[in-house]
Amino acid sequence: MTDQPDVRRRVSIVVPCYNERDNIDELGRRLGLVFDAEPAYDFEAILVENGSVDDTIDKALALHERDPRFKVLQLARNFRMDGGLTAGLAHATGDAAVIMAGDLQDPPELIPEFLRKWEEGYEIVYQIVTARRGTGPIRRMNSWIFYRVANRLTGGKVPKNVSDFRLVDRRVYSVVNTMQERNRFMRGLFAWVGFRSTGIEAERAPREAGVSGAHTLKVIDLALKGVMAHSYVPLKIISVFGLMLSGLAAVALVVLAISWVAFGVPFPGFGTIVALILLLFGIVFTMLGILAEYIGLIYEEVKQRPNYVVSRRYGLSRGDDERS
């Protein structure tokens, strides 16, 4: 009997890049060292040029020319982080895929640890952020609030301090690729599909170079959409709050009626009445705002526009689903 030749498994690295001209070369160098240190695997790196306004595409193409393991997917415009990840995963061919940021805040040196956990049978291996170096207090506070609120409102589907940086088995990302929803929050989608998961604790490094595009308003917008795309709790809060107010109003009416009968009508409190009316109108408009956010999400879904538009491919074939 002849021995069957060993078939090396392939790992795809998906890296959305937006205005990362100063990071591409270092990203290629560090990923190349990881690839060379893992001879048991074949690697491909898919650099998703996500509508940059600098010369990120030129830097990425130069890296592709030097090392064909680095492939380039150029999008027609910026489709934000989750749109870039969706595009990259649709073109991945690996038995597993690693998704990471192009600013090197996700250290490539953690990939071998992901692979060891994958070899143990885990199908999702993610980074648990123990500390965030190089970020200001406002950004750290935003992250702290987001993870705790998202974890609570989604019933634990979004673990605390878990970043996008992760390895996912082909079975996992193939299922996620079939999901055609437009309001994509990839961390939520990977949590929703299940599969055997584990985390590796590590610090989140500062940006290698350049300026972060994750401004506070963008982070808040992403957080709101992420929570609302994976939780109906805000809608339930409206019903509960409405019932509570109705109950309190009924009790107050009874108490006031008894007071009026027993002690007569008190001196009219015009200011108090106006203040209460304004308070109630504020509450009503807040509830309407929550409803409007959900209606906006529905509006985006029913339009059925693609999650990304490909401009050019370099070293890549067409993706699994060109409608994505």
N, C-alpha and C positions, 0 to 999 in steps of 0.2 A: 504494500500500500504506500502510495506517495503522499507526502505531507502537503496539505493545502497551503498555498502561499498566504502569508498574513496580509490582510486588507487593512490598510491604515485608515483610521477614521478621520473625517474632516471636521474642522471647527471654523465657523464663519465669525468674523469680528465685525460688528456693525457699528459704525461711528458717524453720527450726524455731525457735520462741520458747518458752522455759521461764523464767518469772519474770523477764521482760525489760521490765517496766513503765517503767523509767528509761531504756531504750534505744530504745523504739519511735519516738518523735518524731524523734530524731537519725538513726535508721536511715532513716526516711521522707524526711527532708530530704536526706541525702547520696545516697540512691538516686534521688530526684527530680532532683538535679543531673546525675547520670549519664544518666538517661533523656533529659533535655532536651539534653544535649550530644551525643547520638547520634540525630539526626533520621531517619537512614536505617532505623531499626528501630522496631517497635512493642514495647512492654514490658508485661509483667504481673508483679506481685510477689505470690507466694502466701505469706502469713504463716501458718505452721502453729502454732496455739496448742496447746502440747503438755502440757495438764493443769496449767497454772500454778496456784499457790495465792495469787497476788496479783491485781491488776486488769489484767494484761497483755491480756486479751480486750477490756476496755473501751477501752484505749489503741489496740489494733489496729482496733477497729470505728470509733473516731473518725477514725483515719487513712483508713480505707476510705471514710467519708462525705466527707472532704475531697478525696480523690483516688481515683477508682474504679479506677485502675490497680493499686491495692493491694487484694488480695482476701484473705479470711480463711477458714481451714479450722480449725475447732475440734474437737479430739479429745476423746474421752470421759474419758481419763486420760493420764498420762504414759507414753509408749511409747519413751522414751529417744531419743537423737539419731537413730539409724538408723531407728527406727520413724517419726519425724517426717519424715525425708527420703523414706522410702518413700511415705508418704501424699501429700506434696507432689508428688513426681514422677508419681504416679498421676493427679493432677489437672492436670498441666502440659499446655499446648497449643502450646508454642513450637517453632520449628524447632531451637532449642537451649535448654538449661536451665543456669542457673548455681545451684549450691548453695553456701550460705554460712551462717555462724553469725549469730544475732541479737544477739550482744554486741558486734559491730563489731570483733572481733579480726581478722576477714576484711575488709580495707578495700574498700568498694565502688568506690573510685577505680581499682582494678586491673581492673575489668570491661572497660573499653575495650581494654586490652592483650590480654585474653582474646579479645575480638571480632576484633582484628587477626589473631591467630594462627588463629582459626576461618576467617576470610576467606582465609587462605593454604592452607586445606585440612585443617588438623588437626581431628580429631573429639573429642579430649579435650585440654583445656588446664588444667593444674593449677598451683597455687602450690607452689614449693619454698621452705620456710621457712629463711631464712638466720640469723635470730636471733629469740628469743622475749622480747619486752619485757614487763615487768610480771608475770613469773612467778617463783616462788621456786626455790631450788636443787633441792629435792626433785622438783618438777614437771618441771624441765628434765632432771634425771637420769632420771626415769621415761620421758620422751619419747625420750631418747638410747638407753636400753636397749631400749625397745619397738621402735623402728625398726630397730635392728641385728638383734635376735633375729627379728623378723617377716620382715625381708628375707632372712635366712639360711635360716630354716625353710620359707619359701614359695618358695624358688628365685628370689628377686628379683621376685616378683609385687607385693610392697608396697615401692615405692621409698623410700629413706631421706629423711626430712624432708618428705614430701609430705602435705599436709593434705587435709581434705575439700573445701576451697574450690577449686572448679573449674568450668569450662564443659564441658558434654557435648552432643554433637550429638543430635538426635532419634533417629537410628538407634541410638545407644548406649543412651540411657535407656529406649527402647522395649524393647530386649532385656533390660535389667536389670529392667524392670517385669514381664516374664514369669516371672522367677525367684521362686518361691513359698517358698523356704526360710525358716525361722523364725529361725534364728540369723544375722542379717544383719550383715555388716561391709562397709559400702558401698565403702570404699576397696579392699577385696579384690575385690568384685564388679566394679567398674569396671576393675580391673587384669586380672581373669580374662577379660573379654569381648574384650580386645585393642583393635583399631582404632588409627588413627594418633594418637600422643600426643606432647605436648611439655610442658615446664614453664617457668614464669617465676619467677625468684628475687625474693623480697621478704621483708621482715621481717614477723613476726606481731605486730600491735599489742596493747597491753594492753586489757583490758576498758574500754569507754566508761564504764560505771557498773554498780553491783550487785555481787553476789558469785558467783563461779564455783561451779557444782555438780559440777565434775569433780574430786572428791576422790580421794585416792590409791587407796583400795580399789575405787572404781568404775572408775578407769582400769585397774587391774590386772585386774579382772574382764573388762572390754571387751577388753583385750589378749589374755588367755587364750582367750576365745571367738573372737576374730578370727583368731588363729594356728591354733587347732584346727579352725575351720571351713574353712581353706584349706590345711591341711598335715597329712600323715600321719607326719611325721618323728618326733614324740614317741612314736608307737606303734612305729616302727622302732627307736628308741633302746632300748625295753624288750627287744626281741629281741636286739639287739647286746649290750646289757649283760648279759643272761642268759647268752648264749654265752660272753662274756668271763669271767664269774664261774665258769661250769662248767669252762672251760679252766684257770683258775687253781686251782680246787679239785682237779682231776685231777692237775695238776703237783705241787701241795702234798702230795697223798696219796702220790704216788710218792716224793717226796723224804723224807717222814716215814717211809714204810715202809723205805726204804734205811737211814735214820738209826737206826730202831729195831733193825733186824737187825744193823747194824754196831756200834752203841754202846749198845744197850739202851734201855729205856723211860725217858724223862726224868722229872723231878719233875713231878707233875701241876700244870698251871697253871689253876686253877679260875677266877680272875679274867679271864684271857685268853679262856677259853672263853665265859664269860658275856658279855664285851664283844663278841666276834665274833657271838654269837647275837643280841644286841641290834642290832648293826650290820646284820646280814642281815635281821632283821625290819623295821628302818627302811627298808631298800631295798625290801623286798617291799611294804610299805604305801605307799611313794611310787609304785611302779609301779601298784598298785591304784588310787591316787588319780588317776593319769593316765587309766586305763581308765574310772574313774567319771565323769570329766569328759566323755569321749567318749560314754558311755552317756547322760549327762544331755542332751547335744546331740541324740542320737537320740530321746530321750523327748520333747523339745520338738517335734521334727519330726513324729513320728507322731501327736501330738495334733491337728495341723492347725488350730490356732487362728489367727485373723487377726493380721497384723502391726500393725494399728491398727484403731481403731473411731472412726468419724466421729460427732460429736455434732451439729454444724451447719455449714452452708456459707453464706458471704456473698460473692456475686458469682461463684460457681463452680457449674458443673454437676457431675453425678455423675462420679466418677473412672472411669478405663478399666477398673478391676477392683475391684469392691466386695468381693471376697473377701479382698483383700490385708490 
